[in-house]
Structures are given as structure tokens and as C-alpha cells.
């Protein structure tokens, strides 16, 4: 396959590169390094890097014309600053349109999109079925929903994966790297009373392989364990891994106005359609993730939320 990956230097994109390159696929990565890391896209055989933003329509068109991909993975997203609506719209809406238009022009065989489960907003039911009405209320969620809907009307064979919190090398967003970094530094932490779904990178990669197959169905899929874990569960797991005493008195606060109490996608329709199910339990997912931080550390930590606590 000739695979063009937007956001190739991010957590998901870089793990896909490491997954596919040894199998002999040719890969082109586009990244502007707003949140991705340059060192994860080194000059190696089979990998081409284009530095820039997918909001640059000419850059996207040139990359497609020169590389001639047969498959596209759309992993690029703007989420760094919750207040920067313009950048979110530029990347997540206009950038997605640029990628979809180029993919149609070059008649790619399949395009894979990664969607935030914040697309559901505050859901009516938990676990959240894939046909739950979409009610995003953050700039990131709104712009990502618009991009997914443009893809859905493109006429291309596509899959859009609405992802749980994928845990694996270079994860730099959410409570796991936050707690690890702060506790290693001896800093105080607090927890919200939210629930989230955590998915091991190996389960994510298995789902991607299924939806990238030539005979795979098009559509939108929840990719998740279907099991909710509290932020306090994560905090306790990080403390235990670092061999710190338990902290039953840690401050637990209600979720803020820009957050959702429970985000646990229901993967049952995905299991029925693709035969996929998450296999790695939460405890093992945490051990793998925290052991990676032991070896490599945590650099930047990002959040979709405003800092209010």
C-alpha cells in the first residue's frame, strides 16, 4: 500500500508508521509539528515527510500529486488551545475538506478518519451507542464533527473511528501523562469525578487493520473497550505503579462546564460488523503505558479542557 497519513508525527500517526513500515508499505506523513514530534518521523527508507498544515490546500494537493497514495489515514487534528476556534476550524474543517477533495481527485481506495468521542457531547445513555445524536459543545468537538460529516458525504470508501482514549507510545494528552508527570515531580494532583474508556494501542491497531482491508465495510465505528473507568482509578493506578502510598484523601471535584461526566462508547455494533473486540484489560493497558513513560518520560501534556482548578 501507498499510505498518506496526516498528523503522522502525532501519537496515533507515529504508531501506525511503526506498525506498517516493517511490512513494506510506502508512507508519506504530513505534519506541522504543532503537537507532533519531529524525531518520530526520521529519514528512513519507505517514509517521506512533508512539513506543513493540511489547512494549506496547495500543500495537500502537491503531496497527493507527488506521492500518489492508494490509501489515506486522516489523523491530523487541532486541539491544543480550546479557545482557538479559528485554528480548530482551519485544520479540522477546511483541512479535512482539502484532504477529502485530494483523495477524491486521486481516486484513493479508502480513507480512514479518527474522530473524538467528544462528538457525542453529553449523551443520553452510557455506554454511548454509535447512533447516539451528535451534540458537540466544544470547538474541538464541533469542528471534528463537521469534518466527519464532509467525509461521510464524499462518496469515498471510508471508515471513521470514534475512539476511546488510546494508550500507547507518545501519549501526551489526558489524565495518564498528567498524573505520571506531576507525581514523579512530587506535585499535588486532583481528580474529576468523570468516567472514561481506555484502550490499549494494540487493540487500536487491530481495529485499524480490519477497516483498512479492501473488502471492509464503510461506515462509522466506536472503537473502545466499552468499560468506564474513573479518573480516580487512573490516579490510583499511577500511584501504585510509582510505588507511592495510596491517597484516599485526594481531592475529587465535579466535572466542569466544558467537560462530560461519562464518555464510554459502546463497541457492540463494531463487534457485530467487524468481529473486533478489545482484548487488553485496563490494568495491563495501564502497566504498558506507565512502563513506556518509565523508559522514555513525558514531554508535553495537552488537554481539551480549560484549566480551572
C-alpha positions in Angstrom: 0.0 0.0 0.0 1.0 3.6 -0.5 -0.4 5.3 2.6 -0.6 9.1 3.2 -1.0 9.8 6.9 -2.0 13.3 8.0 -0.7 14.1 11.5 2.0 11.4 11.1 4.1 12.8 13.9 1.3 12.5 16.5 0.7 9.6 18.8 -1.7 7.7 16.6 0.0 8.5 13.3 3.5 7.7 14.5 2.4 4.3 16.0 0.8 3.5 12.6 4.0 4.3 10.8 5.9 1.9 13.1 3.2 -0.7 12.6 3.2 -0.5 8.8 6.7 0.4 7.7 8.2 -3.1 8.6 5.5 -4.6 6.4 6.9 -2.9 3.3 4.3 -0.2 2.8 5.3 3.2 1.4 4.2 6.0 3.7 4.0 9.8 3.4 3.4 11.8 6.6 2.2 15.3 6.7 2.6 17.2 10.0 3.1 20.8 11.1 4.6 19.8 14.5 2.1 21.8 16.5 1.7 18.8 18.8 3.7 16.1 16.9 7.3 15.4 17.4 9.9 15.6 14.6 12.0 12.8 16.0 9.3 10.2 15.4 9.4 10.7 11.6 13.1 10.2 10.9 14.6 9.9 7.4 14.2 6.2 6.9 13.5 4.1 3.8 9.9 4.0 2.9 8.9 7.1 4.8 8.5 10.6 3.3 7.8 13.7 5.4 6.0 16.8 4.2 6.2 19.6 6.8 3.1 21.9 6.8 -0.5 22.2 7.7 -3.4 20.4 5.9 -5.1 23.8 6.0 -2.7 24.7 3.2 -4.7 23.4 0.2 -1.8 23.7 -2.3 0.5 21.7 0.0 -2.1 18.9 0.3 -2.6 18.9 -3.4 1.1 18.7 -4.1 1.6 15.9 -1.6 -1.1 13.8 -3.2 0.1 14.5 -6.7 3.7 13.6 -6.0 3.1 10.6 -3.7 0.0 9.2 -5.4 -1.4 7.4 -2.3 -3.7 4.5 -2.6 -4.9 4.8 1.0 -5.3 7.8 3.3 -5.3 8.0 7.1 -6.6 11.3 8.4 -5.1 11.6 11.9 -4.3 15.4 11.9 -6.3 17.5 14.3 -6.1 20.8 16.1 -6.9 20.6 19.8 -4.0 22.3 21.6 -5.9 25.5 22.6 -9.6 25.1 23.4 -10.1 28.8 22.8 -8.6 28.9 19.4 -11.7 28.4 17.3 -10.1 29.7 14.2 -7.3 27.2 14.2 -9.7 24.3 15.0 -11.9 25.2 12.1 -8.9 25.8 9.8 -7.4 22.4 10.5 -10.4 20.2 11.4 -12.9 21.5 8.9 -11.1 23.2 6.0 -8.1 20.8 6.3 -10.4 17.8 6.2 -12.1 19.2 3.1 -8.7 19.6 1.5 -7.7 16.0 2.2 -11.1 14.6 1.1 -11.0 16.6 -2.1 -7.5 15.4 -2.9 -8.4 11.8 -2.1 -11.4 12.0 -4.5 -9.3 13.5 -7.2 -6.7 10.8 -7.0 -9.4 8.0 -6.5 -7.9 6.6 -3.4 -9.2 3.1 -2.5 -10.1 4.0 1.1 -9.8 6.9 3.6 -9.7 6.3 7.4 -10.6 9.1 9.8 -10.1 9.4 13.5 -12.9 11.0 15.4 -13.1 12.2 19.0 -15.8 10.8 21.2 -16.5 14.4 22.3 -18.6 14.3 19.1 -21.4 12.9 21.3 -21.4 15.8 23.7 -23.4 14.9 26.8 -25.0 11.6 25.7 -28.5 10.3 26.5 -27.1 6.8 27.5 -23.9 5.3 28.7 -22.3 3.2 27.1 -22.9 5.5 24.1 -24.3 3.8 21.0 -22.8 4.8 17.7 -26.2 6.1 16.6 -26.4 8.5 19.5 -27.3 12.0 18.4 -24.2 14.3 18.0 -24.2 17.3 20.3 -20.7 18.6 20.5 -20.3 21.8 22.5 -16.5 22.4 22.4 -14.6 23.9 19.5 -12.7 20.7 19.0 -15.8 18.5 19.0 -17.8 20.8 16.8 -15.0 21.1 14.2 -14.3 17.4 14.2 -18.0 16.6 13.7 -18.1 18.9 10.7 -15.0 17.2 9.2 -16.5 13.8 9.7 -19.8 14.8 8.0 -17.9 16.2 5.0 -16.1 12.8 4.7 -19.4 10.9 5.0 -20.9 12.8 2.0 -17.7 12.4 -0.1 -18.7 9.2 -1.9 -15.3 7.7 -1.0 -15.0 4.3 0.7 -14.3 5.3 4.2 -14.2 4.4 7.9 -14.4 6.9 10.7 -13.3 5.5 14.1 -14.8 7.2 17.2 -12.0 6.4 19.6 -11.8 5.8 23.3 -8.6 7.1 25.0 -6.0 5.2 23.1 -3.0 4.4 25.3 0.4 3.8 23.9 3.8 5.3 23.0 4.0 9.1 23.0 0.5 9.6 24.5 0.6 13.3 25.6 -3.0 14.1 26.4 -5.3 13.3 29.3 -5.0 12.1 32.9 -2.4 9.4 32.5 0.6 11.5 31.4 -0.6 14.4 33.6 -0.7 12.3 36.8 2.6 10.5 35.9 4.5 13.7 35.3 3.1 15.5 38.4 3.5 12.6 40.8 7.1 12.0 39.6 7.8 15.7 40.3 6.2 15.4 43.8 3.4 17.8 42.8 -0.2 17.7 44.1 -3.0 16.3 41.9 -6.8 16.4 41.9 -9.3 14.2 40.1 -12.6 15.0 38.4 -15.4 12.6 39.0 -15.6 11.8 35.3 -15.5 8.3 33.7 -13.6 7.5 30.6 -12.8 4.5 28.4 -9.1 3.5 27.9 -8.0 1.3 25.0 -4.6 -0.3 24.5 -2.6 0.7 21.4 -2.5 -3.0 20.2 -6.3 -3.1 20.2 -6.5 0.1 18.3 -4.0 -1.2 15.7 -6.0 -4.4 15.3 -9.2 -2.3 14.5 -7.3 -0.2 12.0 -6.0 -3.3 10.1 -9.6 -4.5 9.8 -11.1 -1.3 8.5 -8.2 -0.8 6.0 -8.8 -4.1 4.3 -10.0 -3.8 0.7 -13.3 -5.6 1.5 -14.0 -3.7 4.7 -17.4 -2.0 5.0 -17.6 1.8 5.0 -19.1 3.5 8.0 -18.7 4.9 11.4 -17.5 2.7 14.3 -17.0 3.1 18.0 -13.6 1.6 18.9 -13.5 1.2 22.7 -13.4 -1.3 25.5 -17.0 -0.4 26.5 -15.9 -0.2 30.1 -15.8 3.1 32.1 -13.0 3.8 34.5 -13.0 6.8 36.8 -10.2 9.4 36.8 -9.6 8.3 40.4 -9.0 4.7 39.0 -6.3 6.2 36.8 -4.8 8.2 39.6 -4.6 5.2 41.9 -3.0 3.1 39.1 -0.3 5.7 38.5 0.4 5.9 42.3 0.7 2.2 42.6 3.0 1.9 39.6 5.3 4.6 41.1 5.2 2.7 44.4 3.6 5.6 46.2 1.3 5.1 49.1 -2.4 5.2 48.4 -4.1 8.6 48.6 -7.7 8.1 49.7 -8.0 11.8 50.5 -7.1 13.1 47.0 -9.5 15.9 46.0 -12.2 14.8 43.7 -14.1 17.6 42.0 -17.2 17.7 39.8 -16.6 18.0 36.0 -16.5 21.5 34.7 -18.9 23.1 32.2 -16.6 22.2 29.3 -16.4 18.5 30.3 -18.7 15.4 30.2 -19.3 13.2 33.2 -19.1 9.9 31.4 -17.7 9.2 27.9 -17.8 5.4 27.4 -18.5 4.4 23.8 -20.5 1.2 23.1 -18.5 -1.0 20.7 -21.1 -3.7 20.3 -22.1 -2.6 16.7 -18.4 -2.6 15.8 -18.0 -6.1 17.2 -21.1 -7.3 15.2 -19.9 -5.7 11.9 -16.1 -6.2 12.1 -15.7 -9.0 14.5 -13.4 -6.8 16.6 -13.3 -6.6 20.3 -10.8 -5.1 22.8 -8.6 -7.8 24.3 -6.3 -6.0 26.7 -7.7 -5.3 30.2 -7.4 -1.9 31.9 -4.8 -3.0 34.4 -2.5 -4.3 31.6 -3.1 -1.2 29.5 -2.0 1.0 32.4 1.1 -1.1 33.1 2.2 -1.0 29.4 1.6 2.8 29.2 3.3 3.6 32.5 6.3 1.4 31.7 6.7 3.3 28.5 6.9 6.5 30.5 9.4 4.9 32.8 11.7 4.3 29.8 11.0 7.5 27.8 9.5 10.0 30.1 6.7 12.5 29.4 7.3 15.7 27.5 4.4 18.0 26.6 0.9 17.3 28.1 -2.2 18.7 26.4 -5.8 18.8 27.4 -9.1 19.6 25.6 -10.3 21.3 28.7 -9.8 24.8 30.2 -7.6 24.9 33.3 -10.0 26.0 36.1 -9.0 24.0 39.1 
